[in-house]
Structures are given as structure tokens and as C-alpha cells.
Amino acid sequence: MREMQSFGITQTMNVVDAVPGSGKTSWAIQHINESNEKLKDLAFGEEHEKFIYVTPYLDEVDRIKQATNIGFVDPEIINGKGSKMKHFRALISAGQSIVTTHALFKKLDLNTLDLIEEAGYTLIMDEVANVMEQYNIDNDDFDMLIRDGMIEIKNDGTVVWLHENYNGSRFYDIKILAQSENLTYIDGVALYWTMNTRAFEAFEEVYVLTYLFDGQSQCGYYKANDIKFKKFSVALIDDTYELIDYDPKVEPRKELYDLLLIHEDSQNSNGRKSTLNSNFDSREKLTVNQKRTQLSSTWFDKHASEDDLKQIKNNLNNYFSKVVSTTNDNLYWTTKKNMAAVLKNPKCKYNKKDDRTKDNFLSFNTRATNSYSHCTAMAFVYNRFVNPMEKRFFQNYGVEINEGMLALSDLIQFVFRGCIRKGEPMNCYIPADRMRSLLKDWSEYQI
């Protein structure tokens, strides 16, 4: 079993694991504002607590700046003075509290993390970090690096950089990642980057705001690195948000589930039975496992016929046009990314340039945005499983990702982008039997 490089993290990560809309961000804002009224004891005196707040989206950056009273600054590209990262380091040196995006946070290098540790910051991470991702490199280039003795692959898959005098730009990223022992070659197929554990060790305190943490990659990453974490629920007590010992039973799951008007293939008032959840797989005599994996990545890539995809496209249009009759501005939808252009229709729009202001498509793992809270209907046309390479990666460290919990986490986060987060009923088209069953089990506290 492989051991991941660790810097000996001793502190415990605080995971605020609570259903969307329960007040995680409100607690964080309250905690930050209250800290401004207190002073922290230091060896050389006293000072206010300093924060780095990380959120997925730029509009949330503005929200945090406006809702807090400690003068958050977001790093900018300053004409003639350097990059966002340079500005970030200058803000750290000045002792300034910072609000930024996950995209910038993942680029923090060891020197910047050293500055953070010396200055003594608290990290609040709104939603889990992308702690690992596939690193794309041309196969010929990768083979050349091995052949020319610039890198070697250890038995456990770790990529080691050998060419110490290399100063070129073409493979600079690989050099830096390999030197940090954060690059892994899995099963001779895929190259993966993992976040350096210093990204968490460098902070005095860490708070991660999320839901169903146990099914997410960051949880697997913590376990692989033997990073301790403690989960909390959040409660509103006498108009004040407080962290309490984790207890899923405090979540109003049944009440929330009852607000979801989930489409089922049942008898219509005209005597005809709906088939929107069952008419899209032309294979005959399906096995239990084949039915369980319908609408998965493998199903879309290997089993779905052209007619099957056309049927799903028609189902989506029919659902939003006739079954729930929703305007395009009041719905959002998702599917496997490379299928979006195939399944788009008069109701479900998709902009090929990824301009979400020109369509109503959202990534299936979208989180931490309130921009769709006016929407009264959604469609989740995907059956979520762990990427096989990511699964293998964690297995190398003796860690198993809970696939059901992962799928449920993405589904609930997606659903809660809509009007249910305001306590309003919401129409849902979730054609994968497995995904609907997971949601039902969740409502009964079986997950």
C-alpha cells in the first residue's frame, strides 16, 4: 500500500457538514464578524484574527466582502505590478484578510504557504477543494520525458523529476509538481496531480463548509494523508448560528424531500402511463446491474444508441414543455458534459463556449451558488459513479470512496441550487432509478 507524502499535520480540520440552506455560510459570516470584536493573544502582543475565505465563484467573493466587517480584499491583477498571486503574497505580508476562489487557492506554492503559516491565518473553505485532478500531457511527450531520463516512475506510481538543471517552460509545471511529490502515474494510464498537504497544515484553524463530506474526494484525501477531521452540524439557537456535534437527525430531510415533486412513471389522468424514466434504453432483457448503471458515463459512452440519446432529448423537452410547463428561465439541467450538446433542445439550452449566462445548463457537481434559487424545475440526467482512475488512486492508499454518498452529495447540491432552498416546492426529473432511490433512502436517514 502506498504512503502519501505528509508534513505531519497535527491539528484537526473542522468540517461543517450540514444540508444546503441550513446556515453554514451564515455561521461563517457571523463567526468572522464576531472575531472583529475580539483580540487574539500573540507572543508579541494582540491582534485581530486574520482569515482566508475560499469560495468557488467570483460572485460569492463579492457577497462575502459585502456581508463582513473585517475589510476582506480579493487579489487582483494590478497593471504593471504583477499577477494575482503576487498581489496575494503582498496581502499576506500586510496581514490583510483575503477572500478568493478555489481556482487561485489551488495554485498556492510552498513559499506562499510558508508566509501564511508565519502570519497565522484561519482558513474557511466554502465547499470542498479539488484536491486531485487529471494532468493532461501528450503521450509522446510523456514517453520522451522517460526515455530522455528527465523523469522516472517509481513502483508506487510517484513521478520523480531527475533533470535538475532544466529551466525550460514546456515541462516546467511537471517539474514543480514532481519535485513536490504531488504527481502520480496510475496503472500506466493517467497522470494525476494532488494538492500538497501544506495547503491545510499552514493554517492555525481550518473550517470546511460542505454536505455529506464522507462521500467526497477531500474526505478520501484526508484519510489517505492521515489528516484528522471532526464534523459539526449547524443550528440556529436564539437567532444565533452555532456549531453543534454532528447529528444528521437534526436535518429536516423528510420535510425537504416532500417539497421535491419527483417525476415517476405512473398513470396519468388521461389513463396513459408515463415512460420518461424507462423509455431510453433499447437493450433487451436488462440485468439488474445494467439497469443500475443506466445513464452512467459508461452507459453514455458505450451502450447508448443514437435512438436512445434522441429519446432522452425528447424526454427533456416533453417534461419541461408539457409535464411541468416551465419557462426556460425558470429551469436548469445537467448531464455528462460531453452529452450536453447532443441532448440540448428547445427547453434545455447549452452554450458550447461554456457561457452559462447564455444557457440553463449547470455542471452536475455545481455548488455554493444562489444564482438559480428562482428556478422551479430541474433535470439531473446522469447516474454518478466514482471515476475509475480516482477510485484506483485512493485504493492505492487503502481508502474506499463511498460511491452512493458521492452520488447523493452531487445530486442534493444540484437540487438545492433551485427554489427548494427557499422552502418552495420544486419539480424534478431524475430518470436514473439508482439516483432516485438514493434520494429516497436519504430522506429516511438510511444514508
Salt bridges, closest charged atoms under 4 A:
GLU47 OE2 - LYS50 NZ 2.46
GLU60 OE1 - ARG63 NH1 3.04
ASP74 OD1 - LYS65 NZ 2.78
ASP109 OD2 - ARG89 NH1 3.66
ASP114 OD1 - ARG198 NH2 2.38
GLU117 OE1 - ARG198 NH1 2.98
GLU127 OE1 - ARG367 NH1 3.41
GLU133 OE2 - LYS106 NZ 2.75
ASP141 OD1 - ARG170 NH2 2.55
ASP156 OD2 - ARG2 NE 3.55
ASP187 OD1 - ARG392 NE 3.28
GLU201 OE1 - ARG198 NH1 2.99
GLU204 OE1 - LYS40 NZ 3.29
ASP214 OD2 - LYS231 NZ 3.04
GLU251 OE1 - ARG253 NE 2.82
ASP258 OD2 - LYS254 NZ 2.90
GLU264 OE1 - ARG436 NE 3.44
ASP265 OD1 - HIS263 NE2 3.71
ASP281 OD2 - ARG283 NH2 2.76
ASP301 OD1 - LYS336 NZ 3.13
ASP354 OD2 - LYS337 NZ 3.35
ASP354 OD1 - ARG356 NH1 3.29
ASP355 OD2 - LYS358 NZ 3.95
ASP359 OD2 - ARG356 NH2 2.69
GLU403 OE1 - LYS391 NZ 3.60
ASP410 OD1 - ARG367 NH2 2.76
ASP410 OD2 - ARG384 NE 2.62
ASP433 OD2 - LYS291 NZ 3.26
ASP433 OD1 - ARG436 NH2 2.45
GLU444 OE2 - LYS440 NZ 3.44
